[in-house]
Amino acid sequence: FENTARAMGDAPREIKLRHIGNCMKADPAYGKGVADALGIPLSEVPK
């Protein structure tokens, strides 16, 4: 998760939110891990 967070570094927040949403669709546990690593609450991720 940390590697993904580092790779997304300066990406705009909306890109990070979209990526987390896509990860959640593939594997909710992975999406949560990415969100946690990025410091973004799941409540902010569009469904």
PDB file with SEQRES, HELIX, SHEET and CRYST1 records, atoms N, CA, C and O in Angstrom:
SEQRES   1 A   47  PHE GLU ASN THR ALA ARG ALA MET GLY ASP ALA PRO ARG          
SEQRES   2 A   47  GLU ILE LYS LEU ARG HIS ILE GLY ASN CYS MET LYS ALA          
SEQRES   3 A   47  ASP PRO ALA TYR GLY LYS GLY VAL ALA ASP ALA LEU GLY          
SEQRES   4 A   47  ILE PRO LEU SER GLU VAL PRO LYS                              
HELIX    1 AA1 GLU A    2  MET A    8  1                                   7    
HELIX    2 AA2 ARG A   13  ALA A   26  1                                  14    
HELIX    3 AA3 PRO A   28  LEU A   38  1                                  11    
HELIX    4 AA4 LEU A   42  GLU A   44  5                                   3    
CRYST1    1.000    1.000    1.000  90.00  90.00  90.00 P 1           1          
ATOM      1  N   PHE A   1       0.821  -1.196   0.000  1.00  0.00           N  
ATOM      2  CA  PHE A   1       0.000   0.000   0.000  1.00  0.00           C  
ATOM      3  C   PHE A   1       0.867   1.263   0.000  1.00  0.00           C  
ATOM      4  O   PHE A   1       0.570   2.247  -0.677  1.00  0.00           O  
ATOM      5  N   GLU A   2       1.935   1.201   0.772  1.00  0.00           N  
ATOM      6  CA  GLU A   2       2.813   2.372   0.862  1.00  0.00           C  
ATOM      7  C   GLU A   2       3.453   2.682  -0.492  1.00  0.00           C  
ATOM      8  O   GLU A   2       3.621   3.850  -0.844  1.00  0.00           O  
ATOM      9  N   ASN A   3       3.806   1.658  -1.243  1.00  0.00           N  
ATOM     10  CA  ASN A   3       4.401   1.868  -2.554  1.00  0.00           C  
ATOM     11  C   ASN A   3       3.415   2.574  -3.485  1.00  0.00           C  
ATOM     12  O   ASN A   3       3.789   3.494  -4.213  1.00  0.00           O  
ATOM     13  N   THR A   4       2.165   2.143  -3.457  1.00  0.00           N  
ATOM     14  CA  THR A   4       1.134   2.788  -4.277  1.00  0.00           C  
ATOM     15  C   THR A   4       0.962   4.238  -3.854  1.00  0.00           C  
ATOM     16  O   THR A   4       0.856   5.125  -4.701  1.00  0.00           O  
ATOM     17  N   ALA A   5       0.932   4.485  -2.548  1.00  0.00           N  
ATOM     18  CA  ALA A   5       0.774   5.853  -2.044  1.00  0.00           C  
ATOM     19  C   ALA A   5       1.940   6.731  -2.503  1.00  0.00           C  
ATOM     20  O   ALA A   5       1.730   7.874  -2.910  1.00  0.00           O  
ATOM     21  N   ARG A   6       3.155   6.210  -2.442  1.00  0.00           N  
ATOM     22  CA  ARG A   6       4.322   6.986  -2.894  1.00  0.00           C  
ATOM     23  C   ARG A   6       4.239   7.260  -4.389  1.00  0.00           C  
ATOM     24  O   ARG A   6       4.547   8.363  -4.840  1.00  0.00           O  
ATOM     25  N   ALA A   7       3.825   6.262  -5.154  1.00  0.00           N  
ATOM     26  CA  ALA A   7       3.748   6.415  -6.607  1.00  0.00           C  
ATOM     27  C   ALA A   7       2.707   7.463  -7.005  1.00  0.00           C  
ATOM     28  O   ALA A   7       2.853   8.132  -8.028  1.00  0.00           O  
ATOM     29  N   MET A   8       1.660   7.602  -6.196  1.00  0.00           N  
ATOM     30  CA  MET A   8       0.604   8.572  -6.511  1.00  0.00           C  
ATOM     31  C   MET A   8       0.979   9.972  -6.048  1.00  0.00           C  
ATOM     32  O   MET A   8       0.355  10.952  -6.454  1.00  0.00           O  
ATOM     33  N   GLY A   9       1.990  10.065  -5.204  1.00  0.00           N  
ATOM     34  CA  GLY A   9       2.539  11.317  -4.693  1.00  0.00           C  
ATOM     35  C   GLY A   9       1.768  12.589  -4.947  1.00  0.00           C  
ATOM     36  O   GLY A   9       0.884  12.955  -4.172  1.00  0.00           O  
ATOM     37  N   ASP A  10       2.099  13.270  -6.038  1.00  0.00           N  
ATOM     38  CA  ASP A  10       1.536  14.591  -6.321  1.00  0.00           C  
ATOM     39  C   ASP A  10       0.310  14.554  -7.223  1.00  0.00           C  
ATOM     40  O   ASP A  10      -0.117  15.594  -7.725  1.00  0.00           O  
ATOM     41  N   ALA A  11      -0.253  13.390  -7.434  1.00  0.00           N  
ATOM     42  CA  ALA A  11      -1.454  13.298  -8.279  1.00  0.00           C  
ATOM     43  C   ALA A  11      -2.580  14.106  -7.640  1.00  0.00           C  
ATOM     44  O   ALA A  11      -2.677  14.175  -6.415  1.00  0.00           O  
ATOM     45  N   PRO A  12      -3.426  14.713  -8.461  1.00  0.00           N  
ATOM     46  CA  PRO A  12      -4.561  15.462  -7.901  1.00  0.00           C  
ATOM     47  C   PRO A  12      -5.450  14.557  -7.048  1.00  0.00           C  
ATOM     48  O   PRO A  12      -5.566  13.358  -7.302  1.00  0.00           O  
ATOM     49  N   ARG A  13      -6.068  15.150  -6.039  1.00  0.00           N  
ATOM     50  CA  ARG A  13      -6.907  14.391  -5.107  1.00  0.00           C  
ATOM     51  C   ARG A  13      -8.004  13.613  -5.833  1.00  0.00           C  
ATOM     52  O   ARG A  13      -8.299  12.478  -5.459  1.00  0.00           O  
ATOM     53  N   GLU A  14      -8.611  14.202  -6.864  1.00  0.00           N  
ATOM     54  CA  GLU A  14      -9.696  13.502  -7.559  1.00  0.00           C  
ATOM     55  C   GLU A  14      -9.186  12.231  -8.245  1.00  0.00           C  
ATOM     56  O   GLU A  14      -9.927  11.256  -8.367  1.00  0.00           O  
ATOM     57  N   ILE A  15      -7.932  12.236  -8.689  1.00  0.00           N  
ATOM     58  CA  ILE A  15      -7.339  11.032  -9.287  1.00  0.00           C  
ATOM     59  C   ILE A  15      -7.151   9.965  -8.210  1.00  0.00           C  
ATOM     60  O   ILE A  15      -7.430   8.788  -8.440  1.00  0.00           O  
ATOM     61  N   LYS A  16      -6.682  10.377  -7.048  1.00  0.00           N  
ATOM     62  CA  LYS A  16      -6.504   9.435  -5.937  1.00  0.00           C  
ATOM     63  C   LYS A  16      -7.843   8.826  -5.537  1.00  0.00           C  
ATOM     64  O   LYS A  16      -7.934   7.621  -5.300  1.00  0.00           O  
ATOM     65  N   LEU A  17      -8.879   9.653  -5.463  1.00  0.00           N  
ATOM     66  CA  LEU A  17     -10.206   9.155  -5.095  1.00  0.00           C  
ATOM     67  C   LEU A  17     -10.719   8.156  -6.128  1.00  0.00           C  
ATOM     68  O   LEU A  17     -11.290   7.125  -5.773  1.00  0.00           O  
ATOM     69  N   ARG A  18     -10.513   8.464  -7.402  1.00  0.00           N  
ATOM     70  CA  ARG A  18     -10.958   7.548  -8.459  1.00  0.00           C  
ATOM     71  C   ARG A  18     -10.197   6.228  -8.375  1.00  0.00           C  
ATOM     72  O   ARG A  18     -10.783   5.158  -8.533  1.00  0.00           O  
ATOM     73  N   HIS A  19      -8.890   6.306  -8.126  1.00  0.00           N  
ATOM     74  CA  HIS A  19      -8.080   5.090  -8.023  1.00  0.00           C  
ATOM     75  C   HIS A  19      -8.547   4.228  -6.846  1.00  0.00           C  
ATOM     76  O   HIS A  19      -8.673   3.010  -6.976  1.00  0.00           O  
ATOM     77  N   ILE A  20      -8.798   4.855  -5.715  1.00  0.00           N  
ATOM     78  CA  ILE A  20      -9.287   4.099  -4.554  1.00  0.00           C  
ATOM     79  C   ILE A  20     -10.616   3.438  -4.894  1.00  0.00           C  
ATOM     80  O   ILE A  20     -10.832   2.272  -4.561  1.00  0.00           O  
ATOM     81  N   GLY A  21     -11.506   4.168  -5.554  1.00  0.00           N  
ATOM     82  CA  GLY A  21     -12.801   3.609  -5.949  1.00  0.00           C  
ATOM     83  C   GLY A  21     -12.644   2.390  -6.843  1.00  0.00           C  
ATOM     84  O   GLY A  21     -13.345   1.393  -6.673  1.00  0.00           O  
ATOM     85  N   ASN A  22     -11.718   2.471  -7.803  1.00  0.00           N  
ATOM     86  CA  ASN A  22     -11.470   1.328  -8.689  1.00  0.00           C  
ATOM     87  C   ASN A  22     -10.900   0.149  -7.911  1.00  0.00           C  
ATOM     88  O   ASN A  22     -11.268  -0.999  -8.157  1.00  0.00           O  
ATOM     89  N   CYS A  23     -10.003   0.434  -6.974  1.00  0.00           N  
ATOM     90  CA  CYS A  23      -9.437  -0.637  -6.140  1.00  0.00           C  
ATOM     91  C   CYS A  23     -10.526  -1.283  -5.294  1.00  0.00           C  
ATOM     92  O   CYS A  23     -10.533  -2.502  -5.119  1.00  0.00           O  
ATOM     93  N   MET A  24     -11.442  -0.483  -4.771  1.00  0.00           N  
ATOM     94  CA  MET A  24     -12.530  -1.007  -3.942  1.00  0.00           C  
ATOM     95  C   MET A  24     -13.399  -1.974  -4.741  1.00  0.00           C  
ATOM     96  O   MET A  24     -13.853  -2.989  -4.213  1.00  0.00           O  
ATOM     97  N   LYS A  25     -13.630  -1.656  -6.019  1.00  0.00           N  
ATOM     98  CA  LYS A  25     -14.444  -2.530  -6.863  1.00  0.00           C  
ATOM     99  C   LYS A  25     -13.756  -3.874  -7.089  1.00  0.00           C  
ATOM    100  O   LYS A  25     -14.413  -4.913  -7.143  1.00  0.00           O  
ATOM    101  N   ALA A  26     -12.434  -3.848  -7.221  1.00  0.00           N  
ATOM    102  CA  ALA A  26     -11.684  -5.080  -7.461  1.00  0.00           C  
ATOM    103  C   ALA A  26     -11.531  -5.901  -6.185  1.00  0.00           C  
ATOM    104  O   ALA A  26     -11.703  -7.120  -6.196  1.00  0.00           O  
ATOM    105  N   ASP A  27     -11.204  -5.218  -5.079  1.00  0.00           N  
ATOM    106  CA  ASP A  27     -10.968  -5.898  -3.799  1.00  0.00           C  
ATOM    107  C   ASP A  27     -11.119  -4.870  -2.684  1.00  0.00           C  
ATOM    108  O   ASP A  27     -10.225  -4.049  -2.478  1.00  0.00           O  
ATOM    109  N   PRO A  28     -12.235  -4.902  -1.963  1.00  0.00           N  
ATOM    110  CA  PRO A  28     -12.478  -3.902  -0.918  1.00  0.00           C  
ATOM    111  C   PRO A  28     -11.350  -3.782   0.110  1.00  0.00           C  
ATOM    112  O   PRO A  28     -11.058  -2.678   0.570  1.00  0.00           O  
ATOM    113  N   ALA A  29     -10.724  -4.877   0.470  1.00  0.00           N  
ATOM    114  CA  ALA A  29      -9.631  -4.814   1.449  1.00  0.00           C  
ATOM    115  C   ALA A  29      -8.435  -4.061   0.873  1.00  0.00           C  
ATOM    116  O   ALA A  29      -7.785  -3.286   1.575  1.00  0.00           O  
ATOM    117  N   TYR A  30      -8.150  -4.290  -0.399  1.00  0.00           N  
ATOM    118  CA  TYR A  30      -7.043  -3.579  -1.047  1.00  0.00           C  
ATOM    119  C   TYR A  30      -7.369  -2.088  -1.149  1.00  0.00           C  
ATOM    120  O   TYR A  30      -6.520  -1.243  -0.864  1.00  0.00           O  
ATOM    121  N   GLY A  31      -8.592  -1.770  -1.553  1.00  0.00           N  
ATOM    122  CA  GLY A  31      -9.003  -0.370  -1.636  1.00  0.00           C  
ATOM    123  C   GLY A  31      -8.869   0.337  -0.308  1.00  0.00           C  
ATOM    124  O   GLY A  31      -8.415   1.480  -0.255  1.00  0.00           O  
ATOM    125  N   LYS A  32      -9.259  -0.328   0.769  1.00  0.00           N  
ATOM    126  CA  LYS A  32      -9.133   0.262   2.100  1.00  0.00           C  
ATOM    127  C   LYS A  32      -7.668   0.481   2.452  1.00  0.00           C  
ATOM    128  O   LYS A  32      -7.313   1.507   3.032  1.00  0.00           O  
ATOM    129  N   GLY A  33      -6.821  -0.475   2.104  1.00  0.00           N  
ATOM    130  CA  GLY A  33      -5.390  -0.334   2.382  1.00  0.00           C  
ATOM    131  C   GLY A  33      -4.782   0.845   1.648  1.00  0.00           C  
ATOM    132  O   GLY A  33      -3.983   1.587   2.217  1.00  0.00           O  
ATOM    133  N   VAL A  34      -5.155   1.023   0.385  1.00  0.00           N  
ATOM    134  CA  VAL A  34      -4.655   2.151  -0.395  1.00  0.00           C  
ATOM    135  C   VAL A  34      -5.172   3.460   0.199  1.00  0.00           C  
ATOM    136  O   VAL A  34      -4.412   4.417   0.346  1.00  0.00           O  
ATOM    137  N   ALA A  35      -6.456   3.504   0.539  1.00  0.00           N  
ATOM    138  CA  ALA A  35      -7.036   4.712   1.134  1.00  0.00           C  
ATOM    139  C   ALA A  35      -6.319   5.065   2.432  1.00  0.00           C  
ATOM    140  O   ALA A  35      -5.984   6.227   2.661  1.00  0.00           O  
ATOM    141  N   ASP A  36      -6.084   4.075   3.276  1.00  0.00           N  
ATOM    142  CA  ASP A  36      -5.382   4.313   4.539  1.00  0.00           C  
ATOM    143  C   ASP A  36      -3.974   4.848   4.289  1.00  0.00           C  
ATOM    144  O   ASP A  36      -3.535   5.786   4.955  1.00  0.00           O  
ATOM    145  N   ALA A  37      -3.273   4.254   3.332  1.00  0.00           N  
ATOM    146  CA  ALA A  37      -1.906   4.683   3.029  1.00  0.00           C  
ATOM    147  C   ALA A  37      -1.873   6.114   2.498  1.00  0.00           C  
ATOM    148  O   ALA A  37      -0.916   6.850   2.735  1.00  0.00           O  
ATOM    149  N   LEU A  38      -2.929   6.502   1.777  1.00  0.00           N  
ATOM    150  CA  LEU A  38      -3.007   7.864   1.242  1.00  0.00           C  
ATOM    151  C   LEU A  38      -3.593   8.843   2.254  1.00  0.00           C  
ATOM    152  O   LEU A  38      -3.584  10.053   2.025  1.00  0.00           O  
ATOM    153  N   GLY A  39      -4.102   8.328   3.367  1.00  0.00           N  
ATOM    154  CA  GLY A  39      -4.700   9.198   4.379  1.00  0.00           C  
ATOM    155  C   GLY A  39      -6.038   9.763   3.953  1.00  0.00           C  
ATOM    156  O   GLY A  39      -6.410  10.864   4.359  1.00  0.00           O  
ATOM    157  N   ILE A  40      -6.765   9.015   3.136  1.00  0.00           N  
ATOM    158  CA  ILE A  40      -8.070   9.464   2.638  1.00  0.00           C  
ATOM    159  C   ILE A  40      -9.151   8.564   3.230  1.00  0.00           C  
ATOM    160  O   ILE A  40      -9.111   7.347   3.046  1.00  0.00           O  
ATOM    161  N   PRO A  41     -10.124   9.153   3.944  1.00  0.00           N  
ATOM    162  CA  PRO A  41     -11.210   8.336   4.500  1.00  0.00           C  
ATOM    163  C   PRO A  41     -12.083   7.745   3.393  1.00  0.00           C  
ATOM    164  O   PRO A  41     -12.344   8.393   2.380  1.00  0.00           O  
ATOM    165  N   LEU A  42     -12.526   6.516   3.603  1.00  0.00           N  
ATOM    166  CA  LEU A  42     -13.388   5.871   2.609  1.00  0.00           C  
ATOM    167  C   LEU A  42     -14.687   6.640   2.400  1.00  0.00           C  
ATOM    168  O   LEU A  42     -15.301   6.534   1.338  1.00  0.00           O  
ATOM    169  N   SER A  43     -15.108   7.404   3.387  1.00  0.00           N  
ATOM    170  CA  SER A  43     -16.348   8.180   3.252  1.00  0.00           C  
ATOM    171  C   SER A  43     -16.239   9.242   2.157  1.00  0.00           C  
ATOM    172  O   SER A  43     -17.260   9.736   1.680  1.00  0.00           O  
ATOM    173  N   GLU A  44     -15.021   9.600   1.753  1.00  0.00           N  
ATOM    174  CA  GLU A  44     -14.825  10.602   0.702  1.00  0.00           C  
ATOM    175  C   GLU A  44     -14.758   9.986  -0.692  1.00  0.00           C  
ATOM    176  O   GLU A  44     -14.769  10.704  -1.692  1.00  0.00           O  
ATOM    177  N   VAL A  45     -14.688   8.660  -0.759  1.00  0.00           N  
ATOM    178  CA  VAL A  45     -14.538   7.984  -2.047  1.00  0.00           C  
ATOM    179  C   VAL A  45     -15.908   7.798  -2.684  1.00  0.00           C  
ATOM    180  O   VAL A  45     -16.795   7.194  -2.081  1.00  0.00           O  
ATOM    181  N   PRO A  46     -16.092   8.319  -3.917  1.00  0.00           N  
ATOM    182  CA  PRO A  46     -17.383   8.123  -4.587  1.00  0.00           C  
ATOM    183  C   PRO A  46     -17.641   6.641  -4.848  1.00  0.00           C  
ATOM    184  O   PRO A  46     -16.721   5.870  -5.118  1.00  0.00           O  
ATOM    185  N   LYS A  47     -18.891   6.273  -4.763  1.00  0.00           N  
ATOM    186  CA  LYS A  47     -19.252   4.865  -4.966  1.00  0.00           C  
ATOM    187  C   LYS A  47     -19.617   4.602  -6.403  1.00  0.00           C  
ATOM    188  O   LYS A  47     -19.948   3.471  -6.758  1.00  0.00           O  
TER     189      LYS A  47                                                      
END                                                                             
